[in-house]
Amino acid sequence: MSDLHAHLSGFVAAYSILLVAASSPGPAVALLLGIANGQGRKAALITTLGITVGSMTINLLTLVGVGLLLSQAAWAMSLLRLAGAAYLLYLAWGAFRRAARPPAVSSADSPRAGPLRLFAEGYLLQVTNPKAIAFWLAIAAIGATEGGSAGVVVAFVAGAAVISFACHAFWALALSAAPVRRAYAAGRRWVEAGLGVFLAFAAFKLATSQR
């Protein structure tokens, strides 16, 4: 307990950065918007779980130094940016297709992705997101677990997982609320088109980013 208490200030600083990062609208929230309104709350929460596991994957990698290695290897970061941009373009293409031929939200026959695919979409989006890696590198620089025992590391990762899931679950629940779903049903063509533009722009920014 004394070991954990000694790292408390580092935990607070690291979690503050994570709270801002996880709460800020971005590609993950755009993905949750489409899934929440197209498939409902449960599907959005499964995707949220994928996003959280992806975030914790980056967290663990930075803790063992892989994140620092990526930050120093220009070719690795470039490859990661291109992979992330390609995945965002894939999501944008799906949004544009739904804008051109909007599915009926209330239809029982509407195609629905299974849990594994929903989880994978959230996971892949997060682990290929250089912005997320940048935030975790910033968190790693704080050294919240430096010199700590295995218990300190486990506590830090567990707390980070709770924060990441809670922030994205808030978006998933809010975006799947009945008023939001009704608004989406009324203007889903424009919503999906807007999501497509946003995701395509995010892909462009990732692909052309110099950092």
N, C-alpha and C positions, 0 to 999 in steps of 0.2 A: 504493500500500500504506500509506503514511504517513497518507493521508486516511482510509482505512478504520480504521486503528489509532486515530485521534483520536476516532472515533465508537464505539469498542468498548464503552465503559461504557454509552452510551445504548442500544446493541443489547442488552446483557445485561439492562438494566432493562425494556426493551420486551418482550423475549422471555419474561421471567419472568411478566409480566402475561398474555401470550398463552398460555403453558403452563398457567396456572391456568384461564383461560377455556376453552381447548379441551379440557382434561381433565375439567372438571366435567360431571356428568350433567345433561342438559336435554332440550329438544325434539329436538335432533339425535340424541342417543343413543337416545331413545325411537323415533325413526324408524328408526335403524339396527337396533334390536332386532327390530322387526316385519319389516324386509326381510331381515335376516340369517337369521332363523328361517323365513321364508316362502319365500325364494328362494335362500338360500345365500350363501357367502362372496364370490363374484365380484360378485353384484348389490350386496352391501353395500359393496364397495370402489368400485364405480362411483358409488354414492351418495355415498361419502366424497369422491370426486374433485369431485363437484358442490358439496358443502359447502365444500371447500377453495377452489375457484374463487370461490364466493360470498364467502368470507372475504377473499380477495385483492381482490375488487371493492371491498369496503368499505375495505380497506387503501389502495388506490390513490385512492379518492375522498377519504378523509381527508387523504392526502398533498397533494392539490391543493386542499384547502380546502372541498370540498363537504360533508364531514361536519360541519365547524364551522358552515357555513351552516345545515344542518339543525338543529343543536343550538340555534341562535338563533331559528329560525322555528317558533313554537309550532304553527301550522297544519300545517306539513310533518311534524313529528314526530307529531302527532295522526293524520294521514292514514296515515303509516307504521305506527303502532301498530294502526290498524284493519285495514290490509291484512295485517299479520302475524297478527292475531287471526283474521281470516277464513280464512287459509290453515291455521292450526292447527286451527280448527273443521272444515275440510274433511278434514284428516288424522284428527281424532277420529272423525268420521262413518264414515270407512273402517274404523277400528279397531272401532267398535261393530258395524258390519255383519259383520266377520269374527268377532266374538265371538258374534253371533247365529247365524251359519252358518259355523263354522270350516272353512277349506279343509283338505284332506288334504295335509300337508306333503310326504309321500313320493310323492304322485300325479304321474305324468308329465303328466296332463291338467290340472293346476292352472294357472289363468291366470297368466302371468308378464309383468311389465312389461319393455319393451325398454330397451336401454342409454340412449337419449336421454331416455326418461321418467324413468328412475332418476336420471340426472344432473340433470335439471330439477327433480325433487323435492328433491334435496339443495341445489341452488343457490337455488331460491326460498325454501326454509325459512330459509336463512342470510341472504340479503339483505333479508328482511322481518323480521328478528329485531332489535328495538331493543336487546336486551341485548348482542348482538354489536357493534352500532354504538357503544354506550356504552363497551365495552371498547376499541374501536379509537380512540375519541376520547380515552380515558385514555392510550392508547399514543402518540397524536399529540401530546398535551400534553407528553410527555417530550422531544420534539424530537430523536429518535434520528438523523434524517437531516438536521437543520437545518444549512444551510451546506455540505452535502456535495455531491460531484460526482454525475453520473448513475450512475457505477459504484457509489457508496455506496448510492444509492436502489435500484438493481437488486439489489445484494447483500442489502439489508435485506428487500426483498419476497421474494426467493428463499428466504432463511432462514426467514421467516415462513410461507411456503407449505409448506416441509418440516415445520415444527413442527405446523402445523394438520393436515396430512395424516397425519403419524405418530400424533398423539393420537387422531384419529377412526378411523384404520385399526386402532389397537389395540382400540378398542371393536368395530369391525366383525369383526375376527378372533376376539376373545374371545366375542362373542355368536353367532358362527356355528360354534363348536366343537361337536363331537358330543354331549358331555354336556348342554350348554345346549339344543341342538336337541331332544334326547330329553325333557328337562324341559319344553320348550315344547310338544312334541307331546302330552305327557300332560296339560298344563293350559293349552293354548293359548286356550281360551275365556276363562279368568280373566285370562290375561296380556294378551290383546287388550282385554278390558274395562278392565283396569287402565291400559293405555296410553291408551285412549279418555278415561278420567276425567282422567288426568294432562294430556293435550293440551287437553282442554276447560277444565281449571282454568288452564292456562298461557294459553289464549286469553282467558279472563276477566280474568286479572291484567294482560295486555297492554292489553286494551280499557279497563280502568278505571284504569290507572296514570296518575299525574299527572306522571311524569317520563319 
